[in-house]
């Protein structure tokens, strides 16, 4: 699920995997492993860096719908 969502967000932003890696302060290999589904459970630190790169919350990063108030 995360692999599809990450790829979707990255493409929407018009970024390559390398560009996302640079924006998030992660290695290119981490990005490719997540998108390929090899890294099934990235650390919370990695998830936070990805969310920060896209300027979104963790819920949105993983595609979780939040209850509207």
Short mmCIF file of the C-alpha atoms (twelve columns), coordinates in Angstrom:
data_MODEL
# 
_entry.id   MODEL 
# 
loop_
_atom_site.group_PDB 
_atom_site.id 
_atom_site.type_symbol 
_atom_site.label_atom_id 
_atom_site.label_alt_id 
_atom_site.label_comp_id 
_atom_site.label_asym_id 
_atom_site.label_seq_id 
_atom_site.Cartn_x 
_atom_site.Cartn_y 
_atom_site.Cartn_z 
_atom_site.pdbx_PDB_model_num 
ATOM 1  C CA . UNK A 1  0.000   0.000  0.000   1 
ATOM 2  C CA . UNK A 2  2.737   2.478  0.957   1 
ATOM 3  C CA . UNK A 3  4.673   1.694  -2.208  1 
ATOM 4  C CA . UNK A 4  1.746   2.730  -4.427  1 
ATOM 5  C CA . UNK A 5  0.971   5.819  -2.364  1 
ATOM 6  C CA . UNK A 6  4.577   6.986  -2.329  1 
ATOM 7  C CA . UNK A 7  4.894   6.579  -6.076  1 
ATOM 8  C CA . UNK A 8  1.584   8.402  -6.588  1 
ATOM 9  C CA . UNK A 9  2.662   11.354 -4.439  1 
ATOM 10 C CA . UNK A 10 6.086   11.491 -6.066  1 
ATOM 11 C CA . UNK A 11 4.690   11.506 -9.589  1 
ATOM 12 C CA . UNK A 12 2.081   14.130 -8.638  1 
ATOM 13 C CA . UNK A 13 4.918   16.345 -7.407  1 
ATOM 14 C CA . UNK A 14 6.807   15.720 -10.656 1 
ATOM 15 C CA . UNK A 15 9.835   14.331 -8.836  1 
ATOM 16 C CA . UNK A 16 12.197  11.533 -9.762  1 
ATOM 17 C CA . UNK A 17 13.152  8.994  -7.111  1 
ATOM 18 C CA . UNK A 18 16.492  10.788 -6.791  1 
ATOM 19 C CA . UNK A 19 14.773  14.154 -6.273  1 
ATOM 20 C CA . UNK A 20 12.546  12.684 -3.551  1 
ATOM 21 C CA . UNK A 21 15.584  11.140 -1.872  1 
ATOM 22 C CA . UNK A 22 17.297  14.540 -1.832  1 
ATOM 23 C CA . UNK A 23 14.194  16.364 -0.563  1 
ATOM 24 C CA . UNK A 24 13.657  13.812 2.213   1 
ATOM 25 C CA . UNK A 25 17.314  13.460 3.176   1 
ATOM 26 C CA . UNK A 26 17.208  9.743  2.404   1 
ATOM 27 C CA . UNK A 27 19.223  7.537  0.099   1 
ATOM 28 C CA . UNK A 28 18.021  6.697  -3.383  1 
ATOM 29 C CA . UNK A 29 18.111  3.013  -2.382  1 
ATOM 30 C CA . UNK A 30 15.623  3.601  0.444   1 
ATOM 31 C CA . UNK A 31 13.163  5.228  -1.957  1 
ATOM 32 C CA . UNK A 32 13.471  2.463  -4.551  1 
ATOM 33 C CA . UNK A 33 13.123  -0.286 -1.939  1 
ATOM 34 C CA . UNK A 34 9.952   1.269  -0.535  1 
ATOM 35 C CA . UNK A 35 8.434   1.789  -4.001  1 
ATOM 36 C CA . UNK A 36 9.286   -1.784 -5.022  1 
ATOM 37 C CA . UNK A 37 7.704   -3.146 -1.851  1 
ATOM 38 C CA . UNK A 38 11.007  -4.595 -0.635  1 
ATOM 39 C CA . UNK A 39 11.083  -2.386 2.468   1 
ATOM 40 C CA . UNK A 40 7.773   -3.453 3.995   1 
ATOM 41 C CA . UNK A 41 8.046   -1.503 7.250   1 
ATOM 42 C CA . UNK A 42 10.145  1.647  6.974   1 
ATOM 43 C CA . UNK A 43 11.104  3.258  10.272  1 
ATOM 44 C CA . UNK A 44 8.985   6.046  11.703  1 
ATOM 45 C CA . UNK A 45 11.918  8.402  11.107  1 
ATOM 46 C CA . UNK A 46 11.910  7.497  7.405   1 
ATOM 47 C CA . UNK A 47 8.144   7.962  7.222   1 
ATOM 48 C CA . UNK A 48 8.403   11.368 8.893   1 
ATOM 49 C CA . UNK A 49 11.116  12.475 6.461   1 
ATOM 50 C CA . UNK A 50 8.942   11.437 3.525   1 
ATOM 51 C CA . UNK A 51 5.882   13.227 4.927   1 
ATOM 52 C CA . UNK A 52 7.962   16.351 5.544   1 
ATOM 53 C CA . UNK A 53 9.319   16.267 1.985   1 
ATOM 54 C CA . UNK A 54 5.756   16.319 0.648   1 
ATOM 55 C CA . UNK A 55 4.645   18.743 3.378   1 
ATOM 56 C CA . UNK A 56 1.857   16.404 4.472   1 
ATOM 57 C CA . UNK A 57 0.984   14.448 7.603   1 
ATOM 58 C CA . UNK A 58 1.714   10.780 8.191   1 
ATOM 59 C CA . UNK A 59 -1.964  9.880  7.746   1 
ATOM 60 C CA . UNK A 60 -1.996  11.399 4.287   1 
ATOM 61 C CA . UNK A 61 1.324   9.763  3.428   1 
ATOM 62 C CA . UNK A 62 -0.084  6.309  4.076   1 
ATOM 63 C CA . UNK A 63 -3.431  7.139  2.479   1 
ATOM 64 C CA . UNK A 64 -5.386  6.951  5.713   1 
ATOM 65 C CA . UNK A 65 -8.645  8.825  5.730   1 
ATOM 66 C CA . UNK A 66 -9.220  10.968 8.791   1 
ATOM 67 C CA . UNK A 67 -12.567 11.709 10.354  1 
ATOM 68 C CA . UNK A 68 -13.754 15.201 9.562   1 
ATOM 69 C CA . UNK A 69 -14.648 17.292 12.585  1 
# 
